């Protein structure tokens, strides 16, 4: 077939990509992610190749937080979006609230072959990142902090500290600091976690609110150690900052793909999700950005070289050192209550 690439304004900020034959392809979807370098990397690694292979047009939109728009669009009865890449908890919460389609995994064999913990009735893991313990190599040129117990140990590891101003991952870190094993965290003992956080709170210099801020704190030497996202630490290290991190006791987190209830292009959306988690497409993502593939079979391909694999959060050996975030717990009433309690904790 004579193929040509189409680029248009689409319905959103990023535009449309697709591959069509001599006659315009009838099949299309609108795909939504979070924009920036991340969405650009997806376009190169996953979206463009998927559009070409399936012979469809992929219109793109981007938004930092898709959840309010998901509720508005589905509530209107006429959603515009089809597939959303969003934090996994929103997919689960949306499924429970009738906002997200239930997936038929017999039509998504690539996802059906993934570990059960990497999928839910409403979602499929798309990429992984980690909340890790990062520190300054100027302050700790050797024998730096290697666990959350070390982070909490202000006598053995003195210095300025930062944590994220959000309970997700922070409560998990507090419990691991208090001796809970990474694979025994859930259901979270919320009282115990907040008690441990009260212990470290006087020693926290900054409670950061964005990935960019966390990177700046390390880059400028404003803190000696902090919780941060692995990709942010890697980025400043590549720019020359003397910083590093450990995957030991990291909190492995993901965004997932899910389909809006009543999506206008449901059948094509299902085909796209299967293609998007194809091991080869998934393996191409970390060649373009510091995120781990959602499908672990990506590591069985020849695309990701061993030295690159060792840097990624979802590489099996790295994943084994970490706690896998339970989005099912965070989307439950207990998780929602913990989020509300966080605000009161910060105001004290």
N, C-alpha and C positions, 0 to 999 in steps of 0.2 A: 504493500500500500504506500502511496506517496504521502509522507508525513510532514507536517510543518508545525512549528511551535507557535502558539498564540499567546500574546501578552496583551492584557487589557486592564481597564480600571476595576473590573469586577464589582463587588459590593462593599469593598472595605479599603483598608489602608494599604494593603500590600498589593492587591490586584489579582490577576488571574494567570494561571499557567495551564497549559494543556497541550495535547497532541491530537490533531484531527486529520482526517484523510481528505480526499478530494471533496467529499460532501461533509459539511460540518457535523461533528459528532453530537448525537442527541444526548448522550450521557454526560452529566456533570455533577459536581458536588461543591458545596461551600465548606471550606475547612478553616477552622479558627484556632489560632495559637496566641502566643504572648509577644510576638514581634521581635525586633532587634536582631542581633547576631544569631540568636537561637533559631528564629524562624528562617533566617537566611540559610543557616546550616541545614535545616530540614529540607528547604527547597532544593538544594544541591544534592543532598544524600538520599532523600526519601520521596519528596513530593513530585519533583520533576520525573525521576525514573518511574514512579508508580503511574503517573499520568500517561507517560509514553507506553508503558507495557500494557495498561488497560485500555488505551485509546479513549481516554476521557479528558474533560477539562476540569481542572481544580481551581476554583475561585478561592482566593484567600482573604481573610479578614484577621485583624489582630486587636487584642484588647488585654490589658494587664490582668483584669479579674473578670472572667466570663460569667461567674455565677449570677449576678443581678440580671444580666441580659438573657441568660437561659430561662430564668423565672418569667421575665417579661415576655419573651418570644413565645414560649410554650403556653403561657397564660392567655395570650392573644388568640390562640387557636391557629395561627398561621406563622409558624417559625420560618425563618429565612436560612438559618444555618443548618448544616447536616451533621458534620463531625467536629467535635471540640477536643482539643488537647488541653487538659486542665488538671489541677491537682486531684489525685485519685479520690480524695474524700468528697469532692463535689459530685463526682460521678455516682458514688454510693448514695449520698444524700439525695441526689436528684432521682435516682432509681426508686428509693423509698417513698419519695413524694410524687411519683408519677410524672416526672419531668424528663426522664431518660429512658430510652428503649431498652428492653431486655434483649440480650444478644443470643443468637442461635449459633452455638459454636460448631455445629455440623457444617455451617457455611463459612467458618473461619478456621480452617485446619491449622494454619500457622499459629494462631492463638491457642487452639485446643491442645497443641503440643507443648505449650509453655507450662512451667510449674504452676500448680493450683494457687499458690500464694501470690502469683503475679497477675491474677485475673479475678474477676468477680462476675456475677450474672449480668452486670451492666457495663463492665469496663475491661480494658486490656492495657497492661503496662506498656508505655511507649518509650520512656527514657528514665534513667536513674541518676540521682545526685545524692550527695551525702552531707549531713551536718557533722563536721569533724572538729577535732581539737587542733587548732593551729597556733603556732608560736613563733616568736622572733629568735632567729639563730644568733643574733647579736647578743641577746640576753642569755640564751642557752645554747652556746656553741656545741655542746655535747650533753648527752643525758638529759634531754628536755622532757617536759611532761608527756606521759604516754597513756594516760587514762583519766577519766573524770575524777577519780579519787585524787590524782595528782593535781588536777585543776583546783580542787577544793582545798588542797594542802598548801595554805599560804605561808607556812613556815619553811617547808622544804623547797617550795617553788615561789619565792616572793616576786611580786611584780603587779603591774596594772592589768586588769582583766576586763573582758567584755562578753556579754551574752546577748542573745537575741531577745527583743522585747515581744515575745510570743510564747505561748505555752507549748506548742507543737515542737517536738524534739528537745526542748529545754527541760520539760518534766522527765523525759526519758533519761537525759544526761544526769539529772539530780538523783534519780533512783539508782543508776549505775554507780554514781559516786558513793552512794550509801550501801553498795555491796550487792545489788540485785544483778543477776546474770543477764546478758543481753537477750537470751532466748526465753527468759522468765518474766519479762516486763509486764505483759498484759494478762488480765486487766490491770491498768495502772493503779497503784496505791497512791491516790491523789494527796491524801493528808500527809503521807510520808514524804512525798516529793516536795510539797510546799514547805514542810518543816526543814528539809535539807536546803532549800533555796533561801530560807530566812537566815540560815547559817552563813551563806556566802554573800548575801546581799550587800553587807557593808563594804565588801571588798570589790564590788563591781564598779568600775570607773564609768563605763558606758553601756547602756542598753540600746543596741543598734536596731534600726527599723528597716533597713534596706541592704541588699547585697552590696551595693556600691559603697555604702557607708562602712560596712564591715571590712571591705577591701582597703578603703582609705585609712582606716584605723591602723591596720597592719603596715601598709605602705609608708605611712608617715611616722611610724614608731610611737603612736599615741598609746598603744597597749602592747603588752609583752606576750599575752596569750588570749585566745578567744574561741568561742564557737563560731564557725564560719562554714559557708558552702565550699566544697572542694574546688569547684571551678573558679571561684573568686580568688582563692589562695594561689592556685596554679597560675592564674593570669598575672598577679602582681609579682610572683616569683620569676616568671618569664621576662618581666620588665626589669629585673635586677634586684628586687627587694630580697633581703636575707631572711626569708620566712619559709617555713615548711609545715607539714601537718601529718597526722597519723590516721590511718583508717581503723586503728584499734578502738573499739567501742563507738565507732561512728554510727549515726542513725541513717540507714539507707532509705531514701525517700524517692517517690516517683511522681511523674505526671502520667495520665492515662488517656486513651482515646475512648470516647463515648458518643452516642448518637442521640440527638434531641428527639423527644417524643413527638411523633407527627412530622418528622423530617421530610421535606419535599422530595428527596431523592434517596429513599431508604435502601432500596436494593443496591444501588451503586455505592452508597455509603458502606454497606456491609462488605462489598467486594474491595473497596479501598482499604478498609481496616485490615483485611487479610493481607493485602499487598504491603501495607505500611509496616507490618511486623515481620515481613519476610526476613530471614536471617542475613542475607547479603545487604539489603537496604539498611537494616539495622546496624550492620557492621560498618557501613560507610559513615554513619553519624559521628562517631568519635574521631574520624579523620578530619572533621570540620569544626568540632567544638569539644570542650572537655566535659562531656556527659557520657554515661555508660548506656549501652543498648538495653532496651526493655526485654528483648528476647535473648536469653542466654545462649541460644544456639548460634548467635553471631560470633561467639568466641571459638566456635568449631570451624568457622570458615577460614580461608587463607588471607582474608582482607586485613584483619587486625593482627599486626605483628606482636610477638610476645612482649617486647619492651613497651609497646603502647598499651597492651592489655593490662600490664602490671600497674599502670597509672590510673586505671578506671575504677569507679566505685562498685560497679556490678560484676566485675571480673570475679569468678567463683571464689578464689582464695581471699580476695578483699571482702567480698560479701560475707564470707564465713566469719570474719572478725567483727561484724557489725550486728546491730539490732535492725531487723526489718520492720519499718513503720507499719503499725496496724491501723489502716484507715477505717476499717470497720469499727474499731473502738472509738476513734476520734469523731466519726459521724453519728455515733450513738448518743443518747441523752447524757450519758456520763461524760463523754468528750465535750459536748456543748456546754455542760455545767462547768467543766474545767476551764474552758475558754472564758466564761463569764467571771469565774473566780480569779483569773489572772488579772483582770482589770483592777479588782479590789486589792490584790497583792501589790501591784505597782503603785497604787495611790497611797499606800501606807507609809 
